[in-house]
Amino acid sequence: MVASTAAGKAWNACEFCRKRKRSCDRLLPRCSTCSAKGVDCDYSPVKRNQTFPASYFLDHRAFEENGIQLPSIEFTLAATVADSIGDLEPIVVSYWNEIHWWMPVISQTRLSFDLLASVSVPSPELRLLVLAMKVLLWHPPINEPSDPKTRAYVAVKESINEAISAGILTLRLLQAQLLISIYELGHAIYPAAYFSISACGRYGIALSVDLSLRPGFSDPRIGDLEMEERRRTWWAILILERCMQLGNPSRPLSTQNPTIDSLLPSEEEEFDQGITKAENFTLASAPSIEMGILARMSQAAFLLGRVYLHNQNSEISDADHEEEHWQLDRTIRALLRLSYVEGQIRRIAVCSQTDLCFRALIALHDPGGSRSDELHMTFTMELLKPLADSMSWDTAVCLGNALVSVEDASPLLLSWAYQAAKIHIRLVGKYGEQTLWSLAQMQTKLAIMARRWKAGEQYLNLLEMQARA
């Protein structure tokens, strides 16, 4: 069976045109050239015997010193997968509008160039990336039972595994894995989500994407814009894993926390225009409104990772532990204040970074989620008061019709509403109506977001179970 596009064309040029280096119109069942010549038209994909060099992992220094290059391994998507993608452009446009603003990882400039350069035969990795975009754009049908494990989701998961087994090691394939991890997290597809994000980390390290955070790191084969895209992809992996860890913070992270001199992503407007700067902010830089959204999300995720390490560290003295505790508190609160200031100045949605900051504070001050003493109850009310005061504005920005709609909301916001609601449930007996109002706000937020992300339903079920206990 020949893999074809939705327009009824083969994905690849036929053998006759390919051997003669002619342009092939890829018409089915025969291209125009083969029809005119009266020859057989064979659309079978090119088969190469190249395999991934084991030396890349067995002895990487020997791999580099001997000038061994990673081969261009041929990989063919199954016809059913290729057919399920359809027209690439509408998918990409929808992705920019719905997803890119809250997870600005993929370069619009580079992706547009890749799509134009491969308009006749898109690479399998590029098609898998677009299919992953299509999967991430899936919305549960209204008032109907639905399973997020759609045929497209299953197809792209299987194809990614096949591509990895074939030896494909590219940024585009990593980004496809990343988007699928977000999808699994947003729709509570476990344990797949947990394993997928860890797999992204291992694949990214194998691809040396993690090195893009190092100051002064360069590779003559990688341009500045691609280096920025690699950096953003790695930060997204770190953010997702630290968010996922909130479900069981006692587990060790599969990716190391970055060092304080690690480079942050650039500002989004410049990134989207294909502009790169000679110098980036680092984790050591003071939070600034000149930083982009992903940069501050990265700062918040770094601090959340620091909180995990702090809570697990039993080797320092009580005094040092207490000092580190309050230093983390001050640093997280400073970033939180800046996020609100920027939201008021720029009138942009800052939900994701405030979400990470609040979750870091909860993880810092209530790591077990079970304290109910008087001092802690007073503290938690003070902790949640800034959220209660700004909830109307936050909800309008993140979920209402003011700037973005519920269809645009990040699934990372779900866990914060759940964590806050859990605390309110514990405080209902003491603080009564005020706490019930805040609890209802969080439940409403989850219910609205559940229309987009099915994990919201799971969080609501957990809250109902805890309220009955």
N, C-alpha and C positions, 0 to 999 in steps of 0.2 A: 504494500500500500504506500502511495506517495504522500508525504506530508505536504499539506497545502494551506494557504492562507484563506481568510474568509472571502477574499475576492476571487477564489477559484484558481489561484496560481500556486505553483510549486515553491517551496521555500528556497531551494537551491537551483543553480543553473544546471542544465543537462550536461551529460558527459561529452557530447559532440561539441557544443559551444565552449565548454570549459577547456578541452584539450587544444582548441584553436584560438583560445583567448578572445572569443567573440562575445558581444553582448547578447544575453539570452532573455527573451521576454517571458519565459517560464509558464507559458500557456499550457493548459491541460486539455487533452491527454498528450499533445505534441506541441512543441514550440514552433514558431513561424519558420525558423531556419530549417529545422528537421523536416517540416512539412514541405518546404520548397525543394529541399534536396532529396526528398523521398527516402530518408534514412530513419532507422529506429531512434526514438527519443528516450534516453535512459536518465531518469532523475535520481538514481541511486546515489546516496551521499558518498563523498570521498572517504575512503577507508585508509587510515595510516597505521603503521605498526609501532608508532612511537609510544613509549610508556614513560611514566613519571620516574625520574632518576632517584633511586633509593638513597644515593649519597647525600641528597638534600637534607635528609634526616639522620642518616647513619654517621656522617662526618661532614658537617656544614662547612668547616674551614677548608677541607679538601675540595669540596664542591666549588667554593669560590676561587681557591688558588689555582685550580685546574681550568678555570674559565668555562665550566659547564653551564649551559643555559637551560632554563625550563622550556621544554618543547611546547609547541602549539598543538595540543592534543585535540583530535577531532572527536566531537561528541554530538550525537544526533538525538533530538527529542523524539519521543514517540509521537506518531501521527495524531493520536487523540489529544495529546497535550498541545501540540502545535495548533490544532484546529480550535481548541478551547480559548485561545488568546484573542482571536479576531483582530480587528483594526487596532494598532498600537497607540495611535495618536490620541483618540478620545480617552483612553485609559490614563495616559500620562497627564493630560490636561486636568482630568478630575482629581488625580493624585496631587497635583500642585495646589489645587483649590481647597481640598479637604484635609490633606495630611501634612503637607510640607511645612505649613506655618508653625505647627507645634513640634515637629521633628525634622528640622531642616538639615538633612544629612546628605542628600544627593544633589550634586551640582546640576542646575538647569542647563548651564552652558555646555558642560561636558556631555551630558546625556543627549541634548539636542544634536550635538556634533556626532555622537556615536550613532544615533538613529539615522541621520542624513547620510553618514558614511557607509552605512550598511543597509540602505533602503531596499536593495535587491535581496540580500540574504542576511538578515540579522543573525548575530552569533547566538548560539544556544543560551549562553549566560545572560545576554541582553534580553532575550525573549523570556527567560525565567524571571528576570527582575521585573519586567512589565507584568507578567502573570502574577507575581507576588503582590504587585501594586493592585491588580484587579481583585485579588483575594482580600487584601486589607480594606478595600472599598466596600466590601459586602455589608449590607444592612439586614438585620433580622426583619422578616415580614411582620407587619403590624397585626396584633391580635391573632397570630397563628403560631402554633408550635414549630420550632425550627431547630435544626442541628447545624452548628457552625462548621462541622466537619464535612464541608461541601465537596463535590466532586473535584472542583478546581483546587481546593486546599489539599486534598489527598494527592492529586496529580502533581502539584508543584513540590510537595514534600518528597514524594517518591523520586521525582526527577532531580531534585537537589542531591539526594543521597546517591543516585546513579552518577551524577556529574562528579561528585567528590570521589567516588570509587574509581572513576575513569582517570582521575588525576588532574582535574580542573582546579586551578588555584588562582583565582582572580578576584578583584575588588567587587565586580558586579555580582558574582555568585555569593560573596559574603553579604552584600547588601540585600540580596534576595532572602538569605537566611534571616537577616535582621528583621525585615518586614514581616516575615512569617512568625518570628518570635513575638513581635508586638501584637499580631493578630491572635496568637494563642493566649497571651497574657490578657488581652482585652475580652476574650470570650471564655476565659477560665478553662482552657483545654489543657488539663494536667494529667499525667506528669510531663507531657510533651513540652509545655512552655519552659519548665525548669531545665530540662535537658537541652532544649534548643538554644537558650541563651548561653549556657555553658559551652555548647558546641561552637557558637559564634566566637567566643573568647579563644578557644583552641585554634580555630581556623584563622582568626585574625592574627594570632601570634605566629602561626606558620607562615602567613603572608607578610609578616613584619609590619603590620599596620600599627601595632603598639609603639613602634619606634618613632612614629610621626609626632609623638608628644615630647620627644627629647629636643632640647634647644641645640641648634647647630647641626642636627641630623639632616643629611641630604643624600640623594641617590640620583646620579646623572640620567637614569632611565625614567625618572618621575618628575613631571613638571610641578610648578608651584601650586597650581589649582588642584591637581590630583592629590598633592600632598595634603592640602587643606581638606579635601574630601575624605581622605584616609583618616585624618585626625578626627574629623567630625563623626565618622563611622565608629571609630574606636571609643570615643566618648559616649556615643549612644549605647554601645554595648555595656560600658561601665555603669551608665545610668540605669539601664533596664535591670541589670543583675542586682544592683543595690536596692532598687524598688521591690523586686521579687523577694529579696531576702527578708523583708519585713514580716512575711508569714511565719518564718522560723529563724530569728536573728542569731540563734546559737550555732547555726551551720556555718562552716568556713566559706568564704568567698572563693570562687574559682579563678578570679582575676585579682592581681595585686592592686592595692591602692596606689595611685600615682604619687610621684615625689612632688615636693612643693615648687620645684622649678619647671614642672610640666607645662607645656604650651596649651592655651585654651583656644577654642574655635574663634574665628574672626566674626565680625559683625555681619548679620544676615543680609542686609541690603547690598553690601559690597560682594559678598559671596554669590548672591543670586545674579549679580552683574558680571561675574567672572573676574572680579578685581581681587588681587592678593597684596598683602602688605609685607614689608621687609621684616617687621617685628609684630609679634602677637603678645597679648596679655598672657601672664602665667598665673598659676594658682597662688603665687606669692603677691600678686598685684591686689591692691585694695579694690573692693567692689566699686564699680563705676557704671553710670548709665550709658557710657560710651561702649560698654561691652554688649555683645549680642545676647539674645534669649538663650541660645544653646550654651554660651559661655557661662552664664549664671546658673543654668541648670547643672552644668558640669561642676561648678563650685559647690552647689548644694549637695550634689551626689557625692562629691569628695568628702564633704563634712559628714554626710550620713555614713560613709565608709569609715571615717575616723571614729564616729560614735560606736559603730560595731566593734572596732578594735579596742576602744576604751572600755566598753562593757565586758569584753572578754579578757582584758589584761589584769591578771592577778599577781603580777611579779613586781609591781611598784608599791611604794609605801602608801598608806592611807592618805597622808597629807598631800603627796604628789598626785594621787588619784583624784582627790577633791579639787585641787588646783586645776588640773586638766579638765575636770568636769565643768567648772564654771567658765573656764576659758572657751571651751567649745560652745557653751550656752551664749556667751557674749558674741562670739563670731557668727553663729547662726542667726541670732537676732539682728545683727548689723546687716546681714545680707537680706533678711526678711524685710527690714525697714526700707532698704534701697529698692526692693522690688515694688513695694507699694508706692514709693515716691515716683518711680519711673512710670508706673501704671497711670498715675494722676497727671504727670507731665506729658507723656506721649499718647495717653489714652489707648493703650494697647493691652491685650490680655496677658497677664503675668501669672496666670493660674499655676502653671507647671512648676515654676521655681518656688512660689510661695507654698505650694503643696509639698515639695521636697523639704523645705525648711521646717514646716510644722511637723512633718513626720519625723524629721531628725530630732526635734525637741522632745517629742513624745517618746521616741526610742531612747533618748538620753536620760530623761527624768522618770520614765516609767517602763523600764526594759522588760519587766515581767508582765506588765498589764494587769496587775492584781492588787496594787496598794490601795488602801481605803482609809488610812489614818488621817487625822484632822489636818496636820500640816500639809500632807500631800493633796488632800481635797482642796484646800485653799489655793495651793499652787496651781493645780490643774484648772481651776476656774479663772485664775489670772492668765494662764497660758492660752485658754480658749477665748478670752474676752476680745482680743484684737480680731479674731475671726468672726465672732458674733457681731461686732460693730461694723465690719466691712462686708458682711455676708450679702447684703442686698446688691452692693456694687459688684462684688465678685460673681454673683450668680448672673447678673445682667450681662456682664462681659463674657463669662465663660459659657453660659447656657442659654441666655436669652437672645433677643433679636437685635440688640444694640450693635454689637460688632461681629459676633460669630454666632452660629446656631448650634444646636445640640449635635448635628451631624458632623461638626468640626471638632468636637471635644476630645481631648486626649484621654485614653483609658488609664493613664497614670493618675488621674484625679480621683479614681474610684477608691483607692486604698485610703487616701486621706479622709474622705467622708466617713468611711467605715471605722477607721481608728478613732476619730473624734466622737462618732456615735457610741462606740463602745464605752468611752469614758463617761459620756452623759448618762448612759444606762446605769453606771455605778453610782452616779451622783444624784439620781432622781429622788431617792429617799430623803436626802438632806436638803436639797435646794429646790425641790418641787417644780412649780410651774415654769420658772425661768429655764430650768434644764430641759423640761419637756418641750418647750418651744424650740430650743436649739437642736434637740434630738430630732424633732419633726423636720427641721430644716435639712439636716443631713440625710434623713430618710427620703425626703422629697428629691434631693439632689441625686441620690442613688437611683431612685425610681425613674427620673427623667433620663439619666444616662444609660439606664438599662435598655432604653429603646434603641440605643446604638451599640452598646457593648453588653453582651450577655453575662459578663462577670458581675455586673450590677445586680442581677437577680440572685446570684449566689451570695453576695454580701448581704442583701436584704434578708435572705433565708437565715443566715448566720445571726443577724441581729434579732430576728424574731425568736430564734432558739434561745439566745442569751436572755432576752427579756422575760421568757417564760421560766427560766431557771431560778 
